[in-house]
Amino acid sequence: MIVMRNTYVPRPGHADDLMDMIREGHAILDYTPHFRILTPIAGPSGTVVHEIEYEDFAARDKFVGDLRSSEEWPVFMERWYQLVESGGSAEFWLVRQA
């Protein structure tokens, strides 16, 4: 299993809107991988972390491809960029058993 960890910097005052949009993005398709949204208690303030679990890269590619080919995607992304500052990061993590 892999986890994709996206870190976003929302425009001031828009962290809640950004989290709502993450949930909305997952609802576009009839299926969605497990995901979670994290906000800092201590650490870099003003960030939103979005972690998505995939079985493998093929599952990730399918999900992203299906999402980007949906009718809702262009309008979703237009709204998304109004909420997010440039910057942030994307990381892939391999989940290992303890």
C-alpha positions as a Markdown table, in Angstrom:
| # | Residue | x | y | z |
|---|---|---|---|---|
| 1 | Met | 0.0 | 0.0 | 0.0 |
| 2 | Ile | 1.1 | 3.6 | -0.7 |
| 3 | Val | 0.0 | 6.9 | 0.8 |
| 4 | Met | 0.1 | 10.0 | -1.2 |
| 5 | Arg | 0.5 | 13.0 | 1.1 |
| 6 | Asn | -0.4 | 16.4 | -0.4 |
| 7 | Thr | 0.4 | 19.5 | 1.6 |
| 8 | Tyr | -1.5 | 22.7 | 0.6 |
| 9 | Val | -1.2 | 26.3 | 1.7 |
| 10 | Pro | -4.7 | 27.8 | 1.6 |
| 11 | Arg | -5.2 | 31.5 | 1.0 |
| 12 | Pro | -5.8 | 33.3 | 4.3 |
| 13 | Gly | -9.2 | 32.5 | 5.8 |
| 14 | His | -9.9 | 29.6 | 3.4 |
| 15 | Ala | -8.6 | 26.5 | 5.2 |
| 16 | Asp | -12.2 | 25.3 | 5.9 |
| 17 | Asp | -13.2 | 25.9 | 2.3 |
| 18 | Leu | -10.2 | 24.0 | 1.1 |
| 19 | Met | -11.1 | 21.0 | 3.3 |
| 20 | Asp | -14.7 | 21.1 | 2.1 |
| 21 | Met | -13.4 | 21.0 | -1.5 |
| 22 | Ile | -11.2 | 18.0 | -0.7 |
| 23 | Arg | -14.3 | 16.1 | 0.5 |
| 24 | Glu | -16.2 | 17.4 | -2.6 |
| 25 | Gly | -13.5 | 16.2 | -4.9 |
| 26 | His | -13.7 | 12.7 | -3.4 |
| 27 | Ala | -17.4 | 12.7 | -3.9 |
| 28 | Ile | -17.2 | 13.4 | -7.7 |
| 29 | Leu | -16.8 | 9.7 | -8.4 |
| 30 | Asp | -18.8 | 6.7 | -7.3 |
| 31 | Tyr | -15.8 | 5.3 | -5.6 |
| 32 | Thr | -13.0 | 6.9 | -3.6 |
| 33 | Pro | -9.9 | 5.6 | -1.9 |
| 34 | His | -9.6 | 6.0 | 1.9 |
| 35 | Phe | -8.4 | 9.5 | 2.7 |
| 36 | Arg | -7.9 | 11.8 | 5.7 |
| 37 | Ile | -7.4 | 15.5 | 6.2 |
| 38 | Leu | -4.9 | 16.8 | 8.7 |
| 39 | Thr | -4.4 | 20.3 | 10.2 |
| 40 | Pro | -1.5 | 21.2 | 12.5 |
| 41 | Ile | -1.8 | 21.4 | 16.3 |
| 42 | Ala | 1.8 | 22.5 | 16.4 |
| 43 | Gly | 4.0 | 23.0 | 13.3 |
| 44 | Pro | 3.5 | 24.9 | 10.1 |
| 45 | Ser | 0.4 | 27.0 | 10.6 |
| 46 | Gly | -1.9 | 27.7 | 7.7 |
| 47 | Thr | -1.4 | 24.3 | 6.1 |
| 48 | Val | -3.8 | 21.5 | 5.1 |
| 49 | Val | -2.6 | 18.0 | 4.6 |
| 50 | His | -4.5 | 15.5 | 2.5 |
| 51 | Glu | -3.5 | 11.9 | 2.7 |
| 52 | Ile | -4.9 | 9.3 | 0.3 |
| 53 | Glu | -4.3 | 5.5 | 0.5 |
| 54 | Tyr | -3.9 | 3.4 | -2.6 |
| 55 | Glu | -3.2 | -0.3 | -3.0 |
| 56 | Asp | -0.5 | 0.6 | -5.6 |
| 57 | Phe | 0.4 | 3.2 | -8.3 |
| 58 | Ala | -2.0 | 1.6 | -10.8 |
| 59 | Ala | -4.9 | 2.3 | -8.4 |
| 60 | Arg | -3.7 | 5.8 | -8.0 |
| 61 | Asp | -3.4 | 6.3 | -11.8 |
| 62 | Lys | -7.0 | 5.0 | -12.3 |
| 63 | Phe | -8.5 | 7.2 | -9.6 |
| 64 | Val | -6.7 | 10.4 | -10.9 |
| 65 | Gly | -7.5 | 9.5 | -14.5 |
| 66 | Asp | -11.2 | 9.0 | -13.7 |
| 67 | Leu | -11.3 | 12.2 | -11.7 |
| 68 | Arg | -9.7 | 14.3 | -14.4 |
| 69 | Ser | -12.0 | 12.9 | -17.1 |
| 70 | Ser | -15.1 | 13.7 | -15.2 |
| 71 | Glu | -17.4 | 16.5 | -16.3 |
| 72 | Glu | -17.1 | 18.3 | -13.0 |
| 73 | Trp | -13.3 | 18.4 | -13.0 |
| 74 | Pro | -12.6 | 21.7 | -14.9 |
| 75 | Val | -15.1 | 23.7 | -12.8 |
| 76 | Phe | -13.7 | 22.1 | -9.6 |
| 77 | Met | -10.1 | 23.0 | -10.5 |
| 78 | Glu | -11.1 | 26.6 | -11.3 |
| 79 | Arg | -12.6 | 27.0 | -7.8 |
| 80 | Trp | -9.6 | 25.1 | -6.3 |
| 81 | Tyr | -7.0 | 27.5 | -7.5 |
| 82 | Gln | -9.0 | 30.4 | -6.0 |
| 83 | Leu | -8.4 | 28.8 | -2.6 |
| 84 | Val | -4.8 | 27.6 | -2.7 |
| 85 | Glu | -1.6 | 29.6 | -2.7 |
| 86 | Ser | 1.3 | 28.4 | -4.8 |
| 87 | Gly | 3.7 | 26.0 | -3.1 |
| 88 | Gly | 2.9 | 23.0 | -1.0 |
| 89 | Ser | 4.2 | 19.5 | -1.7 |
| 90 | Ala | 3.3 | 16.0 | -2.9 |
| 91 | Glu | 4.9 | 12.9 | -1.4 |
| 92 | Phe | 4.5 | 9.2 | -1.8 |
| 93 | Trp | 5.0 | 6.9 | 1.2 |
| 94 | Leu | 5.3 | 3.1 | 1.2 |
| 95 | Val | 3.2 | 1.7 | 4.1 |
| 96 | Arg | 5.2 | -1.0 | 6.0 |
| 97 | Gln | 3.9 | -3.3 | 8.7 |
| 98 | Ala | 5.2 | -2.8 | 12.2 |
